[in-house]
Amino acid sequence: MTVPPYVPGHGLLAGKVVVVTAAAGTGIGFATAKKAQEEGATVVVSDWHERRTAEAAEQLGCLGVVCDVTSEEAVQQLFDTVVREHGRVDVLVNNAGLGGTASILEMTDEQWSRVLDVTLTGTFRCTRAAFKAMQGTGGVIVNNASVIGWRAQEGQAHYAAAKAGVMALTRTAGVEGAKLGVRVNAVSPSIAMHAFLAKVTTDELLDELSSREAFGRAAEPWEVANVIVFLASDYSSYMTGEVVSVSSQHP
């Protein structure tokens, strides 16, 4: 099936200050930042790579803040900078994550810990900082999980555990955030095609994963971003602690 036309903005995030982590490059993070901007938001992009963060910020004409989500100091500095420059944080999109391929038999403690620290603990650090910034004013957090948190894939034990953890964190944060006026939900994409994914994954695996989808293709990053924008918007006002699958994958 061919890719549908790009959906134009409808002002769903007008007047909102939106922070997107891991927003440099060509993946879901940048697509989400671009889509949020098209929906009327004031966007702040963040990434660990200084040059790519600057390039993304320049392309969107917005504030860019370098942030390594494995550092509590860096995470706090990100939120302090956004509040100083824009007065508040209305929406946080936790997109930062790290993958890799290794069997359980051959996986080292370092490989395991690195993926968990970036993907799960990094999401926790940013969620905690967002709770502090949003209490009293309210806000929305959208996490990026993965269908691998539900479905087994060989060589992905660390990533699967991290993404399943993101789902569990989302549910608990949704309950706790309700007391602060903060909604917390997550998307769970199957496969979204972008340049970085193509670099770190074989064509054979990408073709196999795409063939499992009902549409016979991978999602475009902006198709996942559309769902993130919905969860960030007032259209999902009664949703919290939910994990929404962005997938056409059949059994």
Steps between C-alpha positions, in 0.01 A plus 500: 500500500626848413572761763197729556525878457668695778240636742512880545479665840169585662612710796475213748791629710453873453664697779668196656870473590615157385833334584613203290802291600718322240356736240804528273531299180228350285305283742184521707641771728565754225174410326317562827671835558414607145141383531457672839626823348256463211226453759580841650737407782815675615748215469827425679714223354754307703758234420833380638691587182593869492535546124183309413304685768612832353408385147152389608442826687615703202279306261194558717598849613461408866699462820735202516645367825767231518399237756629154584204333672737274697608809697263635765686832492454530122130412522439762767693756299276425199184577695651802674597641159155447351326661797743791494456558125129420457353525849366146531488147358159385373598181319795262526561235236739237637649368179857425609589133468787271408487164327749237392508132419654228716390160618447448872784249495746756362362824644729677746390681815617822337280447192200419718552793737562756226174423320302498825661825619419695183165347411332435835686694768539799266123504453459485878743789555321721249158403636606589852633837384182565302283420803693760698466758221131428433361471852265788564453574130431154356632348182538193283774241460515262204752215513632304205479128572510218241306190401817314597389566856212263423639268233819297507776573250827311502802699615291773661478391867643828634290722274185293560548517876558875483195567284278274713630704793400821323147360465484412871646839593235668283216324682632589846591854399150542360351423842745718692490779243121530524544647848726768349278572201744322269390237247752231399452270201722314255514393139623155407616501137584184310738623229553855375747540216770767516863542401656408836300178526614403153862549608482274805267229365542264208283540192389140543367558852330824400331326207388215726358732766325713238346193338331411829305825494148493361586795275811321374725792591661670795341811649632840409637682809235771456225237524623414850537872574132551414400265781742665741344838417153356566610373842663837575188691402173570678330244275633229733401680821353189667796275421782434743718199571418358157733342244375544143630261237601675177515190288330307224678179595296183482574175689 
